Structures are given as C-alpha cells and as structure tokens.
Amino acid sequence: MFDFVRNNKRLLQGVLLLLIIPSFVLVGVDSYQDRGDSATGVAEVDGRNITQQEWDDAQRRQIDQARQQMGPQFDQKMFDTPEAKREVLENLVAERAVNAEIDRSHLTVSDSAIAKAIGALGTFSKPDGSFDLDAYRAALAAQGMTPQAFEARMRRDMAIAQLAGSIQSTAFVPRSVANRVSDINDQEREVQELLFPIAQYLPQVKVTDDMVKAFYDKNANLFQIPETVKAEYIVLDSAAVENQVTVSDAEVNQFYSANQKRFTTPEQRTASHILITKAQDAKPAEEAAAKAKAEAVLAEVRKNPADFAAIAKTQSQDPGSAPQGGDLGLVERGSLVKSVEDAIYGLKEGEVSGIVPSEFGYHIIKVTAVKAQTQKSLEEGKLEIAAEVKKSKLSKKYSELAEQFNDSVYEQADSLKPTADKLGLTIQSAEGLGRKPNPALGAAPFNNEKFLAALYATDAIKNKRNTEAVEVAPAVLIAGRVVEFKPATKRPLAEVEAAIRQRVTQEEALRLARQAGEAKLAAAKASGDATGFGEAKVLTRTKEPTINPAGALAVFKADVTKLPAYVGVDLPGTGYAVYRIGKVSQPAQVDTARRAQEAQQIGGLVGQTELYNFVESIKVKSKAKISAGSAPAKAE
C-alpha cells in the first residue's frame, strides 16, 4: 500500500517537477479549449476538425479493445463516464497534433523498416519461415483494411513511436534526486495512537425531529427520484438490411474478372549472398584488392557449391547476413539495389552468380528457392468475393434505406408504425430512461446520449412526436417516440426518516469525538505529553501500516521538523484519532536492489513528463482547441 514509487506516481511526479524541472510550464486543457461552435466539430487541430463521428468511433475502438483484452473482467461502466470519454477526445487531439508535427518535420519510416516490422509479427509466417502474403491480405480484409492502408497506419505509428522515444530518452535524473526520493520512501516514523471512537459518543446524541427535517431540506438532492420516460423505438442497422441483399454468381464472376491482379501471387525468390565490401571512395588499388578477394571466394564457391552457407559465414563481410550463412530471406522486387536484384531474378534455383558489383562492394549470389507465380481460382476465392461484394451492396442499400428512414420518421411524426411497416422494422420499447445513459444498460442503441437528448426535447415530451433519426454508431440509426413521461419527484420524508436519523446520529457522534480529540490534540501539543497514547509503532511507506490507513497517511504528511509532533484526523466510520510522532529515522540497512528499481522508475516518470510537455507544446503550436460542450471538464 505504501510502496512509494509504485502507488504514488502522481505525488512522485509532483516532487520531481519541483526538484528537477521547475522551469517547465505545463499547458493544460484550458489552454487550448475554445468557446467555438461545436456544430463544426468537437475539436480542431492544425486547422482540421475532429468530428463527433470520429470521437464516437475512437470510443468504440477503445471499448472493443478493452473487451477483447479483459474478457470476463470487462466492465463497460468504466468507459461510459464523462471523464473516460473526455480522455478519448484529448487523446485524439494529442494524436492529431503529433501527426501534424511529424508532417511538419518530414519524419518518415522506410519501406524496408515497414517490411521488417510486418515480418517480425510472426503471424504471417509459413512453416518454412517465408512470408505468407495470402494470409496477410486475408487478415487485413477481415478487418476491412487494405495492405496499403495498414502499412500507412503502421508507418505513422512507427514514426510516432520513434518521436516519443527520442523525447523520452532525453530524460535525466540526478543520482542525488533519486537517492533523496528513496530516502523519503525508506523513512521510519515511530508513532503512538489515541482513539476517540464514535461508539463512545453515541449515547450522548439526541436527534430531534427538527434535526431530521433540517437534513432532509438541506440535502434534497439525496432524495430525488429523477425524471424518466417510457419510449418506443425502431432501429435501422446492418442486420435489418442484410436480408434484403443477395449476391449472384454473375456478380462474383464479374468481380473476379475485374480484379485478377488481386488474386495473383507474384513469383517469390529466396537468396543468399557473400559480400566483399569496398568503400564508395575506394582508391583503384583498394577496389582491385576487394575484387580479387571476391574472385577468390567465387572460385572457392564453384569448387564446393554445397558449402555456400559455410563459406558465407567465414568470408562474407555483411554483418547482417553472414552469421546466417548469407541468407537474405524472401527478396521482393524493389527491396534491394538494382544490380543485386536483377542478378537474383536472372538465376535459376540453386544457381550461383558471377561477381555482381554494387555501391556496397562485390556480391556472389545464390538463389536458394523459386516459387512460381500462382493464381487463386474463382472457386478458391468465391466465398471471399461474395462477402466483399455483399458488404459493398449492404453499404449502398443501407444508404438508400437510411434516407427513407430519415424522411419517414419526420413526415409521419405522430407514429413509428408507418416507418416500421415500410422498412420491415420491429417497434421495440424501453422504460425508465433518464437524460443520461445508464451504465447498467451498456451499449444498447436507446442508451445513447444523443438519442436520449432527442427523447427529452420539448417537442418529443410535450407533443409525443417522433424524434429525428439519430446515428448512435456507424451504420446504426434509431428513432423514438415518448409514450410516457414521469417528472422528477422527491421521496417523502416518512420514507427516508429512519435512514436520515441514523446518519445524523453518526455525524453528531463523530462531531463530539472530533471535539474531544481536538481538545486532546491542543493539550498534547502544548505539553509534549504522551499520557493516554498507546504503544509505539514504527511505520514505513514500504510496508502495510499497522494503524488505520487514513491515520497512516496523516502521519506521513505531518511536519516532523520538531519532535514530538502531533496530528489529528477523522477515521471514516470509526471516529477521530490523535497521533504522537516521537521519532523519525532511516533504517540501518537499505534495499539496494529496490533503490535501483526506484531510480529506474523515477527516470521513466521524468521521461513521461518530458513527453507530456512536448505533446502539450505541439498542441499549442497546432492551435488545438476543444469546442465548448463537447465533453465535461476533467475530474480533479
């Protein structure tokens, strides 16, 4: 509980800011918040809007990822709070600002780095270790992505990672600071406790009817029964459209014929090489020596072609491939220098080249495998094609029906039945709906903030007219109609009187306990006396406290420049306590391993702070602003 570094990161970050980087001015959300018109977007970065749809999509992606990662432990309530939604929007703003900085700085990631990163995923490897292009394309298609889109996203993510890494790597924490923080963490405080329990003062409390009534009147919000509506609604989504869309064999054939290249896997080759290097500015004698060595190695290879890998390990001067026997892996067009690539694609399987010059030196190349170009047949691709064609038709059909849905709920505003009959939809109902989403109802379409706002519009409640069509998710439209409205009411006093009497009794007993405790605290401070206090206990931040946790926190916050020191604190549900701190010391031996780990964690926190300040500065540079009303302010 009191592991200082692990459990008090926010506090530690504040300490480090004071000790190390006092010159930084942290630019918060208020610095880029604007009172602009939210109709044009929920935020703006570098002159470009972040739309409500993009914000909704980002929230949905976060929820989907958490659901997959957390499994049975997933609880959507933690993502439905205003603070969680605000955080998603701020992350979008930060991402856009970083992207703008990357564009301004012309940062990029090479094609070879992208290929290497994708190859390192391991997911798309065949049993022989080669890259499975078909599996790669199929996996992306299942996510609705093309290789080009995925690689562009990966390129941007890698550029962001490199930028973030370069900023965090500049963080530096002096050893004296790390030692000082660890000293605070290791500090031991000897403390004595004197309790004033609530139970001791309960007999003295007399709660009158006037006290109950005063609490009831003062805390009316505690007894409110919020307004609710009962509504009926209809939903247009992909499931409602799907049974209206079919795909014919002719459409599958047409798609296949028009996209032959997509179903073609080009010839693939794997190769190995031996490289004898030469400097680009090599003198003629040096170049001649390198070429002579390459010719000698070539002679050795031709004498013992089966020993190519062994020769490469001992003779090749390419540090990347020599340990693997010169293996270059799968060689695709455009991945190597032209002379080497042309040689590889000009050899037969198992054939060894002559001397191949390049800007790096002289190569001896062996083609280790050739996989001929393949063509996936219509029958093999039929299911994939049908699914893609259907997806395209669904999108088009949905657009058509969405327009009809919008028009119909508006034109037939007194009932949802005409729209439901026309589009084959089912009228459903829900009751007890408040103005804000109920976390217990999860992601139900009627539990959407925009739809609830439409239900609570004056026209919908007063005149019982249909709401407008509200998009609550991509390709999900809902419209509703208020059936019954129940205004907010207050629970009667008689119904809550017993609970109020019990609460007031507890509060009065705590007040009496605090009053007695504060008197003892004042007397003890004046005399330095330990009379009435319990046995001395030693507390440290690195171990579970042997006293009430709230008391332990107060003890460690207390000013101990003069001993004995005293502090008083409310103990929730228990009473009031006074603590006497008689001694402050450091342990005879320190845990050096833990201190080293703390120093590393402190460095990481400083790196995060550096990155935070950098991101906040480029938000300002990109003139980032969040529209008023887009999200509630962060909880402090």
C-alpha positions, 0 to 999 in steps of 0.5 A: 500500500505504501510502496512509494514509487509504485502507488504514488506516481502522481505525488512522485511526479509532483516532487520531481517537477519541483526538484528537477524541472521547475522551469517547465510550464505545463499547458493544460486543457484550458489552454487550448479549449475554445468557446467555438461552435461545436456544430463544426466539430468537437475539436480542431487541430492544425486547422482540421476538425475532429468530428463527433463521428470520429470521437464516437468511433475512437470510443468504440475502438477503445471499448472493443479493445478493452473487451477483447483484452479483459474478457470476463473482467470487462466492465463497460461502466468504466468507459461510459463516464464523462471523464473516460470519454473526455480522455478519448477526445484529448487523446485524439487531439494529442494524436492529431497534433503529433501527426501534424508535427511529424508532417511538419518535420518530414519524419518518415519510416522506410519501406524496408523498416515497414517490411521488417516490422510486418515480418517480425509479427510472426503471424504471417509466417509459413512453416518454412519461415517465408512470408505468407502474403495470402494470409496477410491480405486475408487478415487485413480484409477481415478487418476491412483494411487494405495492405496499403492502408495498414502499412500507412497506419503502421508507418505513422505509428512507427514514426510516432513511436520513434518521436516519443522515444527520442523525447523520452530518452532525453530524460535525466535524473540526478543520482542525488534526486533519486537517492533523496526520493528513496530516502523519503520512501525508506523513512521510519516514523515511530508513532503512538495512537489515541482513539476517540471512537464514535461508539463512545459518543453515541449515547450522548446524541439526541436527534430531534425531529427538527434535526431530521427535517433540517437534513432532509431540506438541506440535502434534497438532492439525496432524495430525488427520484429523477425524471424518466420516460417510457419510449418506443423505438425502431432501429435501422442497422446492418442486420435489418438490411442484410436480408434484403441483399443477395449476391449472384454468381454473375456478380462474383464472376464479374468481380473476379474478372475485374480484379485478377491482379488481386488474386495473383501471387507474384513469383517469390525468390529466396537468396543468399549472398557473400559480400566483399565490401569496398568503400564508395571512395575506394582508391583503384588499388583498394577496389582491385584488392576487394575484387580479387578477394571476391574472385577468390571466394567465387572460385572457392564457391564453384569448387564446393557449391554445397558449402555456400552457407559455410563459406558465407559465414567465414568470408562474407563481410555483411554483418547482417547476413553472414552469421546466417550463412548469407541468407537474405530471406524472401527478396521482393522486387524493389527491396534491394539495389538494382544490380543485386536484384536483377542478378537474383531474378536472372538465376535459376534455383540453386544457381550461383552468380558471377561477381555482381558489383554494387555501391556496397562492394562485390556480391556472389549470389545464390538463389536458394528457392523459386516459387512460381507465380500462382493464381487463386481460382474463382472457386478458391476465392468465391466465398471471399468475393461474395462477402466483399461484394455483399458488404459493398451492396449492404453499404449502398442499400443501407444508404438508400434505406437510411434516407427513407428512414430519415424522411419517414420518421419526420413526415409521419411524426405522430407514429413509428408504425408507418416507418416500421411497416415500410422498412420491415422494422420491429417497434421495440420499447424501453422504460425508465430512461433518464437524460443520461445513459445508464451504465447498467444498460451498456451499449444498447442503441436507446442508451445513447446520449444523443438519442436520449437528448432527442427523447427529452426535447420539448417537442418529443415530451410535450407533443409525443412526436417522433424524434429525428433519426439519430446515428448512435454508431456507424451504420446504426440509426434509431428513432423514438417516440415518448409514450410516457413521461414521469417528472422528477419527484422527491421521496417523502420524508416518512420514507427516508426518516429512519435512514436520515436519523441514523446518519445524523446520529453518526455525524453528531457522534463523530462531531463530539469525538472530533471535539474531544480529540481536538481538545486532546490534540491542543493539550498534547501539543502544548505539553509534549505529553504522551499520557493516554497514547498507546504503544509505539509503532514504527511505520514505513511507506514500504510496508502495510501500516499497522494503524488505520490507513487514513491515520497512516497517511496523516502521519506521513504528511505531518511536519516532523521538523520538531519532535514530538509532533502531533496530528489529528484526523477523522477515521471514516466510520470509526471516529477521530484519532490523535497521533504522537510522532516521537521519532523519525529515522532511516533504517540501518540497512537499505534495499539496494536492489529496490533503490535501483528499481526506484531510480529506474522508475523515477527516470521513466516518470521524468521521461513521461513528463518530458513527453507530456510537455512536448505533446502539450507544446505541439498542441499549442503550436497546432492551435488545438482547441476543444469546442465548448460542450463537447465533453465535461471538464476533467475530474480533479 
